[in-house]
Amino acid sequence: MAEWLLDNDLAPDAIITSAANRALTTAQYVADHVGLGDADMDVRDELYLASGERWLRALHDYTGDHRLLICGHNPGLDDLVDFLAVVAPTLTTDGKLMTTAAVAHFDVARWSDLSAGSAPLLSLMRPKQLPEN
């Protein structure tokens, strides 16, 4: 997925991540792959199993104007993506939204302005959708 981000000119400028090992490992891999350093990562204990509401507060508090990647856990990220999307996102055939390592790309003008249905979902890419190499 890190390669997909690069190939599609979607490499993040900053990352907010849960401090949980799996999320942090994923965030660090992406950071290393796209050339981000430790200063570009915001690691937060309180985002472990955070609700969609908690993620929204974290985004509202974000003061940068960077392309931001968030790494966390479900069901919170499912709830956040569903809440933000102008149009309901498509589920997988087995009814899942944010599968492991999925990337939801939103068009966001200002992080502090995010509210229900406020962000067009430009793409939702899941690892199983990537073409075989």
C-alpha positions in Angstrom: 0.0 0.0 0.0 2.9 2.3 0.6 4.0 1.8 -3.0 0.4 2.5 -4.2 0.5 5.8 -2.2 3.7 6.8 -4.0 2.5 5.6 -7.4 -0.7 7.6 -7.1 1.0 10.8 -5.8 -0.7 10.3 -2.4 2.4 10.0 -0.1 1.6 11.6 3.2 3.4 14.6 4.6 2.6 13.6 8.2 1.2 10.6 10.1 -1.0 10.3 13.2 -1.0 6.8 14.6 -2.2 4.7 17.5 0.7 3.6 19.6 -0.4 0.0 19.4 2.3 -2.2 17.9 0.4 -3.2 14.7 -0.6 0.4 13.8 2.8 1.9 14.7 4.6 -0.8 12.7 2.4 0.0 9.7 2.9 3.8 10.1 6.6 3.4 10.5 6.8 1.2 7.3 4.9 3.8 5.3 7.0 6.6 6.8 10.2 4.9 5.9 9.0 4.0 2.4 7.9 7.5 1.5 10.8 9.3 3.2 9.2 10.7 6.4 11.1 11.0 9.6 10.2 10.6 13.3 9.3 14.3 13.5 6.6 13.7 10.9 4.9 11.1 13.1 2.5 11.8 15.9 2.1 8.7 18.0 -0.8 8.7 20.5 -1.6 6.2 23.2 -5.2 7.4 23.3 -5.9 6.3 19.7 -5.6 2.6 20.6 -9.1 1.3 19.8 -10.3 4.9 19.5 -13.9 5.5 18.4 -14.7 7.4 15.3 -15.5 10.4 17.5 -12.1 10.3 19.1 -10.4 10.2 15.7 -12.5 13.1 14.6 -11.3 15.1 17.7 -7.7 14.2 16.8 -8.2 15.5 13.3 -10.0 18.7 14.5 -7.0 19.3 16.8 -4.5 18.8 14.0 -3.1 22.3 13.1 -1.0 21.3 10.0 -2.1 21.7 6.4 -0.3 18.6 5.3 -1.6 15.5 3.5 -2.2 13.3 6.5 -2.3 9.6 7.0 -3.9 8.1 10.0 -3.2 4.5 11.2 -5.5 2.9 13.7 -8.1 0.2 14.3 -11.6 -0.8 13.7 -14.4 -0.3 14.4 -13.3 3.4 14.9 -11.8 3.9 11.5 -14.9 2.3 9.8 -17.0 4.7 11.8 -14.9 7.7 10.9 -14.8 6.9 7.2 -18.6 6.3 7.1 -19.2 9.5 9.1 -17.1 11.8 6.9 -18.0 10.5 3.5 -20.5 12.5 1.4 -21.6 9.3 -0.3 -21.7 6.0 1.6 -18.5 4.0 0.8 -18.7 0.7 -0.9 -18.3 -2.4 1.3 -16.4 -5.5 0.3 -18.4 -8.6 -0.7 -18.2 -9.8 2.9 -19.5 -6.5 4.3 -16.3 -4.9 5.4 -15.3 -1.3 4.9 -11.7 -0.5 6.1 -9.9 -3.8 5.7 -6.4 -4.2 7.0 -4.1 -1.6 5.4 -6.9 0.0 3.3 -6.5 3.6 2.3 -9.5 6.0 2.2 -8.5 9.1 0.3 -10.7 12.1 1.2 -10.7 15.7 -0.2 -10.3 17.8 3.0 -9.9 21.6 2.9 -9.4 22.2 6.6 -9.1 19.5 9.3 -11.0 21.6 11.8 -14.1 21.8 9.5 -14.7 18.1 9.2 -18.3 17.1 10.1 -20.8 14.5 9.1 -20.9 14.0 5.3 -18.4 16.9 4.7 -15.6 15.1 2.8 -15.8 13.7 -0.7 -14.2 10.2 -0.7 -12.0 10.3 -3.7 -10.9 6.6 -3.5 -10.9 3.6 -1.3 -8.2 1.1 -2.0 -7.8 -2.2 -0.3 -4.8 -4.4 -0.6 -6.8 -7.2 -2.3 -7.7 -4.8 -5.0 -4.1 -4.1 -6.0 -3.0 -5.7 -9.3 -0.6 -8.6 -8.9 3.0 -7.7 -9.4 
